Amino acid sequence: MEEKRARKRLVLVPVPAQGHISPMMQLAKTLHLKGFSITVAQTKFNYFNPPDDSTDFQFVTIPESLPESEFKNLGPIRFLHKLNKECQVSFKDCLSRLLMIQQSHEIACVIYDEFMYFAEAAAKEFNLPNVIFSTTSATAFACRSEFEKLYAENALVPFNEPREEQNELVPEFHPLRYKDFPVSRWASLEGIMEIYRNTVDKRTASSVIINTTSCLENSSLLWLQQRLEIPVYHVGPLHMVASAPTSLLKENKSCIEWLNKRSQNSVIFVSLGSLALMEINEVMETASGLGSSNQHFLWVIRPGSIRGSEWIESLPEEFSQMVSDRGYIVKWAPQKEVLAHPAVGGFWSHCGWNSTLESIGEGVPMICKPFSGDQKVNARYLDCVWKIGVQVEGDLDRGAVERAVKRLMVGEEGENMRKRAVSLKEKLKASVRSGGSSHNSLEEFVNFFKTVKQ
Ligand code: UDX
């Protein structure tokens, strides 16, 4: 009979938002396959139902009293401040209960999303090793660190002023300009800085795991390794290592049937992630530009994602005329399946890090229209470093939309981007295969925790 060895337990703490839950659950699945027991500690806010294939996982709740409306009222940055304050004590209680009931499953470590930094204090109190998990890119992490340093030195150009200096390149961060730094339109600079100070502070963390790969971000990974002076493991793209379906919204699969009727590379997929909001006039300009581009398009419009409108019912009448000919609209799509569909030839995206990795992972070039935070960093890299994206800057108008779609979907320039995207896709696949850089980095992380004595 096979010897039953006690598995070490990892306690994972995700941010309760789709773009963070998905990579954390992919990490959970990956580490479970490597022989760890998994506990996921989630907040009541945006509680997600455990996926069917995670029956082996333990799910516990970190009690907090933040109603849904708080997120809308405060916006993501101030909400994160409040969440960190609210969870500080309740997570300690939660961890202490877990430690009391642990039998053969000794807790080896707490792995927390970089934005759930309250978890570090609890881990420290119980002498548990803790690890930071970054669900954004290594470059965005490095930018936050540098940005925080410049802010502390009073060396930043004020961000709410459209000054010429914003277009200058940041030394050591070529090709990023000051205006590409991950600030957010959702909060004051001081509010953002407080979050960044906390996220870039490694405190007692023994290492950092990043959902990236060296073939995309080698120099940023080296920079971080030097600045942080603790091991930085690059284990991504995790969606190519383990699938973990954790959609908070119901996927409308009818779009796959619609795609089945389209020819190869003829459709542009438009999706702006789980948080971005558009103004009504931006939606109308986008609809008009997409309509006059003469391409088919599949457009995800999330309920509540248009300011002042529940969904599309209250948009001006011309909207349906603009989209009826060549467009198909859904509230939420099976995005990874859509990107893998042969009919999809381009992705109009807000450039969230998951969407970026998922698109490159399928060899689909992108139109980049970032909204906030790390998305601007990703957009600049897609355009200027990996050269598989067309960045749309400035106000959204129908002409700019039409031109960008045509650049990507018609002609030689788009074709060359598609070829580069397919070649990058092969590199990503190689990095997660046995012997690849992400695969090796994951093995190093796993071996460290399997052998360490507490
Ligand atoms: C947020 C931030 O905005 C992003 O910049 C950061 O990198 C992660 O956290 P979000 O805006 O939701 O995430 O974007 P993204 O990172 O792209 O994640 C969205 C996820 O939702 C992706 O995994 C995508 O596949 C999924 N999705 C989106 C769907 O499954 N269906 C959809 O219709 C749209």
Boltz pocket constraint, residues with backbone or C-beta under 6 A from the ligand:
constraints:
  - pocket:
      binder: B
      contacts: [[A, 17], [A, 18], [A, 19], [A, 20], [A, 22], [A, 135], [A, 136], [A, 137], [A, 247], [A, 271], [A, 272], [A, 273], [A, 274], [A, 275], [A, 276], [A, 300], [A, 331], [A, 332], [A, 333], [A, 334], [A, 335], [A, 336], [A, 351], [A, 352], [A, 353], [A, 354], [A, 355], [A, 356], [A, 358], [A, 372], [A, 373], [A, 374], [A, 375]]
      max_distance: 6.0
